[in-house]
Amino acid sequence: MTHKMKKQLIKILISFCLVIVSIILDFDSTLINNTFYVVAYIIVGYDIVIKAIKNIGRGKVFDENFLMTVATIGAFGIGEFPEAVAVMLFYQVGELFQSYAVDKSRKSISSLMDIRPDYANVYRKKEIEKVDPEEVNVGEIILVKPGEKIPLDGIIVEGESMLNTQALTGESVPRHVKISDEVFNGCINNDGILKIKVIKKFEESTVAKILDLVENASSRKSKSENFISKFAKYYTPIVVIIAIFLAIIPPLMINDASFSDWVYRALSFLVVSCPCALVISIPLSFFGGIGAASKIGILIKGSNYLEALANTEIVVCDKTGTLTEGIFKVQKIESIGYSDEELLKYASYAEHFSNHPISISIKQAYGKEIDEKLVTKTKEISGKGVFSVVDKKEVLVGNQKLMKEYNIKIHESKDVGTIVYVAIDNVFAGTILISDKIKEDSYKAISEFRKNHVERIVMLTGDLMDISKKVAEELKLDDYYAELLPQHKVEEVEKLITQKSDTGKLLFIGDGINDAPVLAIADIGVAMGGVGSDAAIEASDVVIMTDEPSKVSSSIQISKKTMRIVKENIVFAILVKVAILILSAFGMASMWAAVFADVGVSVIAILNALRVLRIRKKG
């Protein structure tokens, strides 16, 4: 509980005690009783009255502070002292609940806001200086000790460690980093000492942009929030005018009508008319939804995007790096005359001096130290592969063209992916299948999209047709388009947009770099693996801080729950308000009923709004 909330609670308790004392002791003197009520009112309602006066001076007349002040002072005017204090007391209880709710929502993203580092240890003139991260230049070397936050994005030049990336990604599993690895500010160094070469200024870093994104998320209002703001703007002066007519006209037109009775009805009408439940709970619901998403590594740029997610009808996915790992790995080895291990060894030695991605994949799969002395000759054959002499054996590693050039008879592989053919001493020795692996999480993502009533799931990729077909069939997608250039992806998305309903939304998931044009034209652009990708943060509406596509489905789930709560609050608040307003106008509801309609409905709506925070990370 914050200091401000504690002060508010103390005022409520003191005021409540004074009211209880007055009721229990029941002083013979009305003046003493009323004095207790007035003191209790001043303690609990002073700040509301001051706010109302200040707002009138600023031209903001018709707000909840004005309504509460007029209603309670009017109640004093007609001698209803207990009701006047009760209205203000319960209103402040409602405000306390609101403060608690907002504080709880803010704490859900506090871990994210804590990622801003306080200082950087930078090497200057062979000494370490502790400076503000904003003062460090690109190219300078910084020192990060165990337990410290990494203050700027950079490349490790010395040391290795385990990093806590939870504030950025929502993942609790530490990440191992070593020399040449790129690291991002906001991560916490768990154990080793790291020397890092800075590659970005602080204001250009990933974390700076994320912080700006979160801080400004509330500025992008949803349609529901805009409706409530406009509703309150016109609604409040209308009910004030009705209350004035209610207090003045009936006593003048109805025989034996009591002026004080109709003023009381008008004041009850004013109290119940305050649209606090709507004005407070609707934005709070969206804020809570954004907070719930941020806890599991999903950054939603505004409540308008959170609202749009609930209407997702078509999901369009990039392939490489989104549905697949984006890293080529050896998936299968088929050897003839040699063991699989031997075939991989000869291929690795032959590829030892090559930096081609396929060569790197083969060497990583082998995973053992290579004795360069065994490689006595090597020649790279452009577009085909390599020829090497390994341990006095002639080894050919490459594609079918290479095998054909050396007249090697092969068994053509029917596998889908990059096929590497290996021949040893002019005899075909087998194949190595290298392909991009589908993420385990992609299967879960597609399944959950279906559960969230997404009508169509489509994949767009620049990869080859046969590889794309295999991925689409494996994941059971509705459709796929392969061998596309970035401009072709835009064209396909534009076609798909025309196929959705008027209320439906098209959501595109990409890596945020070469997919930036598509992210921009989609109704909702979602960037995967936002850490380290400036384009992801700039071009997208939602950033998934990990590489898990199922988080997109989680964001849809959070959106649907948020919108359900918003609608519940709107319907509940309006129904109760209308009922009590009618009863108040006809004198059938006391000010106590008005208090419930105002504060009670607000508290119930706020507690309902807090339910969105109960969405927890799965798995």
N, C-alpha and C positions, 0 to 999 in steps of 0.2 A: 504494500500500500504506500502510495506517495505521501509526501509531507502535506500537500494540499488536501488530499483525501482525508488524512488524519484530522486536520483542522476542521474540515467539513463535518466529520463524524462527531467530533467533540461538541461543536455548536448544536448539532441535532440532539445529542444526549442531554446537554444542559437545558435546552429549550423544552425537551420532553419531560425532564424531571420537574421543571417549574410548573408545567401544566398538571402533572400528576399531583404535586404538592397542593396546588390550588383546588383540585377536585377532591382530594382526600380530606384536607383540613376544612374545606368549605367555609371560608371566613364569613362571618355575619355581615361584614362590610362589603358591599358591592365594589366600592372603590379599591379595596385591597385585592379582591379577586381579579378585577380588571387590570390592576397594576401588574400583577403576576403575568397575565396574558400579554400585556403590552411589552413587558421586558422580554418575555419568551419570544414574542414576534420580532422584536428588534434584533435579538441575538441571532435568530435563524433566518430572518428575511432582509436584514439591512443591505446586504450586497445585491439582492435582487432589485430592491427599490432604487438603489444608486445606479445600477446598470440601466434600468428603465429610464431614469432621468437623463443619464448621459446619452442614451440612444435617441431620445426625443430631440436632444440638442444636435445630434448628427443627422436628423431627418429620418431615423429608423424608428417609427412610432409603433407600428403594429407587429410586435414580436411577443414571445411568450413572457418576457419580463414585464412588459406593459400590461398584458392580460392578468398576470398574477398580482401585480401591484394594485390595479384598479379593483379587481374582485375582492381582495383582502381588505383594502382600506374601505371599500364600500360596505363590507360585512361589519367592520367596526362602526361605520356610520349608522347602521340599522340595529346596533346593539348585539350582534352575533359574534361576540369576542372569541368563544371557544372555536367556532367554525373558521374564523379568520386565521387563528394560529394553526389550526389543523391543516388548512389548505396549504399554507406556506411550509409547514413541517413536512407534510407528505410530499410536497413538490421537491423539497431539498433531499428527501430520501430517494426520490426518483433520479435527481441529479447525481447523487452519490453512486447509484447503480450504473448510471451512464458513464461516470468517470472510471468506475471499476471495469466496465466493459471495454472502454477505449484503451485503458491501461493494459488489460489482458490481451487485446488485439495487437497493441504495439509491441508487447513482449514476444509475440509470435514471430516478429521480424527483427527483434533486437539483436539476435546473433548475427544477422546479416549487416546491421548497421554498426556492429562492433568491429567489422573487418578493417576499418580505416586505421592504418598504423599511426602511432604517435610520433615516431622518430626513425631515423636511418643512421646506421654506423657506416660512414663512408671513409675510404682511404684517401687522404690528402697530405702530400709532402711526407710520405712514409709514416704518417700518424693517423689514428682513427679519430674522426670528429663526429659528434652526435648532432645531427641537423634535422630540420623539418624535411620530410620526403619531397616536398615541392621544390626544395632547393638543390636536389641532386640532378646532375646532368646525365644525358645518355652517354654511355661509354665508361662511366666511373664504376669503380669496384666497391661493393658494399659487403659488410660482414654481418651475418645473421647467426646469433648464438642460440643454443637450445632454449626453447620456451618463448622465443621472440616471434613476432609476426614478420613475415617478409614484406618490406615496405614498398617495393617497386617490382614491376615485371622484369625478368632478366634471364640470363643463361648461367648455369653453374659452371664456374671455372676451377673450383677446388672444393673437395669434400663430398660426402654423401650423407643422406639422412632419410628419416620417415617424416612426411608432412601430414598434418591434420588439415584436410580440405573441407571439413564439414560446413563451415560458414559459407563457402562458395557453392558447393555441390549438393549439400544435404546428406552426403555419404559419411558414415562414421569410420569406415575402413581406411587406415593411413595409407598414403601413397609413397612408394620408395622412389627416391630421386638420386641421380649421380651426375658426374661431370658431363657437360654438353646437353643436359636436360633443361627444358624451358620451365620456369616456375613463375607463379603469379602472386602479386601482392594480396594480402589478406589471409593467406595460408599460414599456419603456425608450424614452426620448425620444432619437431619433437625432441630430437637427440643430438645429431651431429652438428659440427660447425661448418657453415657454408660461406664460400666467397662467391658472389654473384655479380656478373657484369650487367649493368642496367641497359635495357634495350628500348625503354619508353619512359618519357617524362610522366610524372604522377597524374597530371590532368588528362593524359592520353591513355592511361592504363585501363585495364578491364574493370577493376574495382571502382575507380572514380566514376566510370560510366554507369556501373550498376547502382552505386549509391545515388547518383542523380536520377536514375530511372525510378528507384523505389521512392525517393523523396517527392517526386513529381507525379507519382501514380494517381494520387487523389485528385489531381487537377483535371483528369480526363473523366468526366462524369458520364454515367450510363443514362439511357433514356428514362429509366425508372427514377433516378435521382433528379434529372432535369424536370420530370413531371411533378415530383414532390415539391421542388423549389418553386416552380411556377404556381402550383396549387396553393402553397402557403402564402405566397405573395398576394394573391387575389382573395383567398379565402378569409384571411384574418380581418381586413377592414370590413368585409361584408358582415361577418358575425358581430363585430363591434357595433355597426349601424343597426343590425337587428336587435341587439341587446338594448340599445338606447330607445328604440321604438317600443320594445317590450316593457321598459320601465315607465315610459311617459304616456303612451296612447291608451292602454286598457284602463288605468285609473280615471282618465278623462272621459271615457266613453261608456264605462260599465258602472251602473249604480252600486253603491255600497262597496266598491272595490277599494281595497287598502293599498295606499301608495307604497308603504314599506313592504307589503307582501309582494307586489310586482317588482319592486327594486331588488328584493331578495331573489325572485325568479330570474331576473335579468343578470344578476351577479352569478348565480348558479350556471346560467346559460353561458356566461363569459368564461367561467372556470373550465367547464366541460368542452368548450369550443377550441381550446388551445390544441393545435395539431402536433404536440410534442412527440407522441408515439411514432408518427410518420416521419417527421423531420429528423428525429434522432436515430430511429432504428434502421431506416433504409440505408443511409450512408454507412452506418455501423456494420450492417450485414455485408456490404461490398468490401469494406475495409477488412472485416474478419475473413472474408473469402480470399482476398489478396494475401493476408497474413498466413492463412492456412496453407496456401500454395507455396509461399516462400519457405515455409518450414521444411518442405520436402524438395527444395531445389528448383522450384518453378517461379520465374519472375513474370508477372503479368503487368503490363505497362499502364493499365488503367481499368476502372470499373466498367467502361464501355466495352472493352475487350473481354472482361470476365462475363458480362451479360451475353455477348455474342457467342461465346463458347458453348453456351447451353443449347444454341440452335444449330450446332454443327450437323450438316446433312451429308456433305461429301468431304472425305479426307484424301488428299493427294500427297504422296510421299516421294522424296528423292530415294535412290537406292543406296549408292555408295556412301558409307559413313552414317547413314540414317537407319536403314533396315539391315545393312550389313556392317561389318566391323571397319571396313575401309582399309584393312591391312591384308596384303596378300600373304598366304601361308601355304605350306605344303600340306595338302589334304589327303594324298594317297600315293603310295609307291607300289609299282608292279615290276618286279625284277625277273629276269630270265638268266639262269646260270650263275647268279650271284644272290647273296642274301640282300634284303632291303637295306640293311645297315651298310653293307659294302657298296651298293649302288649309290647311296646317298653320300658316302665318303668320297668316292671317285668324282662325283658331280661337284661336291663342295671344293675339293682340291682344284679341280679344273676351273672353277669360277672364282678362285681365291682373289685374283687381282682385278676382278670386275666390280663396279659399283652399281650395276643395273639392278632395279628393284627385284627382278626375278632371281638374280644371283644372290642378293642379300637374303631373300626368303629361303633359298636352299641352304645357305651357310647357317642361318639361324636355326633351321630344322636340325642340322647336323649337331650344332651346339658344342663342338669340341675344338680344342686348339689345333690349328693347322701347321704342320711342319713344312715351312717353305722350301726346305732343302729337297723335298721329294718332288717338287714341281720344277722340272728342268727346262721346260719349254712351254710357252703359251702364246696363242694368237687369237685375237678377237676377229670374228668374221661378221662384218656389219649386217644387221638385219636378219642374221641366221643363228648365231651362237658363238661358241668358242671351241678351239682345238688346243689341247694341252697334252704334255707328256708327264704322267703322274706315276712315280715309282716304276719307271721304265715301261709303262703301258700307255699307248696312245688312246686318249679319251676325247670323244666328241660329245658336246652337250648343246642342244639347241632345238630348232623346230624341224618340220618335215623337209623344208628346203635344204637345210644343212645335210640331212641324211641322204637326200637325193643327190646332192653335189658329190658326196663321197661314195655313192652307189651302195648305200647300206639298206638292206631289205628290213622293213619294220612291220610290226603289227600295229595298224592304225587304231588309236584309242577313240572310243565313242563317248568318253567322259566330257562333261561340260565344264569349261574353264581353260586355263592356259596349260597346254600339254608340253612338257619338256622331254625330248627323246634323248636317250643316252646310248652311245656305242663305245665298246672297249676293244681295242685292237681290231677295228673294222667289223666287229660282230655286234649286232643289236643286243643290248643288255637290259632294256626295260624303259619304263616311263615314270615321270614324276608329275603328278597333278598339282597345280598351284591355282588356288582360287580364293576369292574374298568370301569369308564365312558369314552366314546369316547370324545375327545376334540372337542369343537365346531369348532376350527380352522382347524381340520382335514378334515372336509367336504369342506371347502374353498380350502385347499391345493390340494386335489384330483381333484377338479374342475379346478384349475389353471394349474395343471400338464397337463390335457387334452388340455387346451387352448394353452399351450406351446409345443404341438405336441409330448408329451411323448407317445411312442407307447404301453408300457406295465407297469403296476403298480402291484407289488407283495409284499405280507406281509410274513415275516418269524417270527415265535414266538415259544417259549417253552411252551406256555399255552395249555390248553386242546383243543381238536378238536372242540367240540360243541361251546365253547366260541369264538374261533378263527373264526369259520364259520359265526357266527352272526356278528362279527365286519366286516369281509370281505364283507358280503352281505349288511350290513348297509352302508358301504362306497363305494360300487360298485367297488371293486377291481377286477383286471383281474384274479388273482390267489392268493393262500395262502398255506403255509406249516406250520403245527402245531406240537407241542410236540417235538421240536428240541433241541438238546444240541448244545453248541457253535460249536463243530466240524462239526455237521450236517448242521449248517447254512453256514459254509465255503464251504461244498460240494455242497449245493444248489446254492450258488452264483457262484461257478466255472462252474456249468452246464449252468447257465443263461448267463454267459460271452460268452460262445460258441455260443449262439443264437442271439447275436447282430451283426449288420453289421460291416464292416471293419472300418468305420469312426465313428460309434456310440459309446457312452460311457454308462457304467453301473454306476449308482449312488446309494450308500447305505446310509440310514439314520438310525443311532442308538444312544444309550446313551453314547457311547464312553468308557464304562467300560468293561462289559462282551462281548461287540461286537467288541472289539479292533481287533481280528484276521480278521473279515470280513471287517472292515474299511480299513485295510491294503491292502487287495487283490483287493478291488473294484477299478475301474478307478478313481472314486471320492468318498472319504469317508466324510460323513457329520455327525458331532456330534451335538446332540440336547442339549440345556441347558448347554452350556459349562462352565458357572460360577460354580466353585467349583469342576469340574471334571478334574483332571490332565490328565487322560487317554484320555479325549475328545480332549484336546489341542495337546497331543503328537501323537495320532494315526490318527487323521483326517486331511483332506486337507482343509475342510471348517468347521468353528465352528459357530453354531447359538446360540447367547448369550441368547435367550429366549427359551421357550418350544413351540414355534409356528412353526409347520411344513410348513405353508404357506410361511415362510421366505425362504425356500429352493426354492420354485417356483419363489420368487422374485429374488433370486440370478441367476436363469436361465434366467429370463427376462433381468436383468442387463447385463449378459454375451452376450445374443443375440444382445442387442442394441449396446454394446461395439464392437462386431465383425462386425456388420453392418457398424458402423462408421469407423472402421479400413479399411474395404474393400473399402468404399467410398473414403477415403483419398488416398489409394494406387492407385486406378484407376484414380482418378482425377489428382493427382500429376504427375503420369507417362504420361498420355495423354497430359497434358499441356506442360510438360518438353520436350517431344519428338517433339511436334509441333514447339515450339519456338527454340529448338536446330537446327532443320532442316532449319527454316527460318533464324536463325543467321548465319549458315554455308553458306547460299546462299546470305547473305547480305540483306535480306528482313525484318529483325527485328533489330531495334536500341537497344542501351543499355537500353533505357527506357523500352522497351518490355522485355528485359532480367531481369530488376529490378522487373517488375511485376511477371514474371515467377518464380523468386526466392523468393522474399519477399511476394508478393501477394498470391501466392499459399500456402506459409507457414502460413500466417495469416489466410487464409480461412480454411486451414486444422486444425489449432489450435482451431479456433472458433467452428468448427464442432466437434472436439474432446471434447470440453467442454459441448456439449449437453448431454453427458452421466450423468453428475451431476444433470440433471433436473429430474431424477427419484426420486420420493418422496414416503415416506411411505404411504401405503394405509390405509384407515379406520380411 
